[in-house]
């Protein structure tokens, strides 16, 4: 089974975060969502890679109210 690593992080400004990671590291937007249970988000990575970064923003709580300062990683199989 192939493995896929997702590293998730809440942010206060998705557009600024997207610009920083895309321009600074050469990543691309590989997915996004709006108002999924009150969250907006983008997935950044390299096409075909076995990892991606996911940045979320809570419409109700902001970055700190939703998660505090935790950084989450999830390893997917299959």
Backbone torsions as a table, in degrees:
resi	resn	phi	psi	omega
1	UNK	NA	131.5	175.8
2	UNK	-72.7	145.6	177.8
3	UNK	-102.0	149.7	177.6
4	UNK	-137.9	125.8	-179.3
5	UNK	-100.2	126.2	175.0
6	UNK	-115.0	124.1	177.2
7	UNK	-108.7	116.8	-173.8
8	UNK	-110.2	142.0	-178.5
9	UNK	-149.8	129.3	173.1
10	UNK	-75.3	143.8	178.9
11	UNK	-136.1	161.4	179.1
12	UNK	-91.4	-19.1	-178.1
13	UNK	-144.1	102.6	-176.5
14	UNK	-65.7	-42.2	-177.8
15	UNK	-63.1	-43.4	179.1
16	UNK	-65.7	-40.0	177.9
17	UNK	-64.2	-44.9	178.5
18	UNK	-58.5	-46.0	-179.4
19	UNK	-60.9	-45.1	-177.7
20	UNK	-62.3	-47.4	-176.8
21	UNK	-74.8	-35.1	-180.0
22	UNK	-73.3	-46.6	-179.7
23	UNK	-74.5	-39.7	-176.0
24	UNK	-77.5	-38.3	-176.5
25	UNK	-112.7	-4.9	179.7
26	UNK	75.5	18.8	177.6
27	UNK	-76.6	163.7	179.3
28	UNK	-126.6	155.2	174.6
29	UNK	-73.2	120.8	179.4
30	UNK	-110.9	-3.0	177.1
31	UNK	-179.3	163.0	178.1
32	UNK	-161.0	165.1	174.9
33	UNK	-152.2	155.8	178.7
34	UNK	-130.9	135.6	175.3
35	UNK	51.0	47.0	173.2
36	UNK	-90.3	102.2	-175.0
37	UNK	53.9	37.8	177.6
38	UNK	87.9	6.2	-179.2
39	UNK	-117.8	143.5	168.4
40	UNK	-109.3	152.4	-180.0
41	UNK	-161.9	161.8	173.9
42	UNK	-134.2	151.0	173.9
43	UNK	-115.0	128.4	-179.6
44	UNK	-119.6	140.9	178.6
45	UNK	-178.3	-159.1	177.9
46	UNK	-119.8	131.0	-178.2
47	UNK	-54.0	130.6	177.0
48	UNK	83.7	-4.1	-179.9
49	UNK	-76.1	161.3	-179.5
50	UNK	-96.2	28.2	177.0
51	UNK	-151.9	160.2	166.9
52	UNK	-157.4	158.8	175.3
53	UNK	-101.7	136.0	177.6
54	UNK	-120.9	124.9	179.5
55	UNK	-115.1	129.1	-176.6
56	UNK	-123.0	155.5	176.4
57	UNK	-136.9	126.8	177.9
58	UNK	-84.4	128.3	177.2
59	UNK	-70.2	-18.1	-176.3
60	UNK	-104.6	-34.6	-169.6
61	UNK	-114.5	-12.3	-172.0
62	UNK	72.2	-174.9	-175.9
63	UNK	-70.7	-43.5	-173.8
64	UNK	-77.7	-32.2	-177.7
65	UNK	-72.4	-27.0	-176.7
66	UNK	-79.7	-42.2	-172.3
67	UNK	-132.9	-8.2	-170.5
68	UNK	73.5	-139.8	-177.7
69	UNK	-111.4	26.8	-179.4
70	UNK	-78.0	150.7	171.3
71	UNK	-117.1	124.3	-176.7
72	UNK	-108.7	144.1	173.7
73	UNK	-130.8	138.5	-178.9
74	UNK	-129.7	128.9	178.4
75	UNK	-101.7	118.2	-179.5
76	UNK	-99.2	142.6	173.4
77	UNK	-117.0	145.9	176.1
78	UNK	86.2	NA	NA
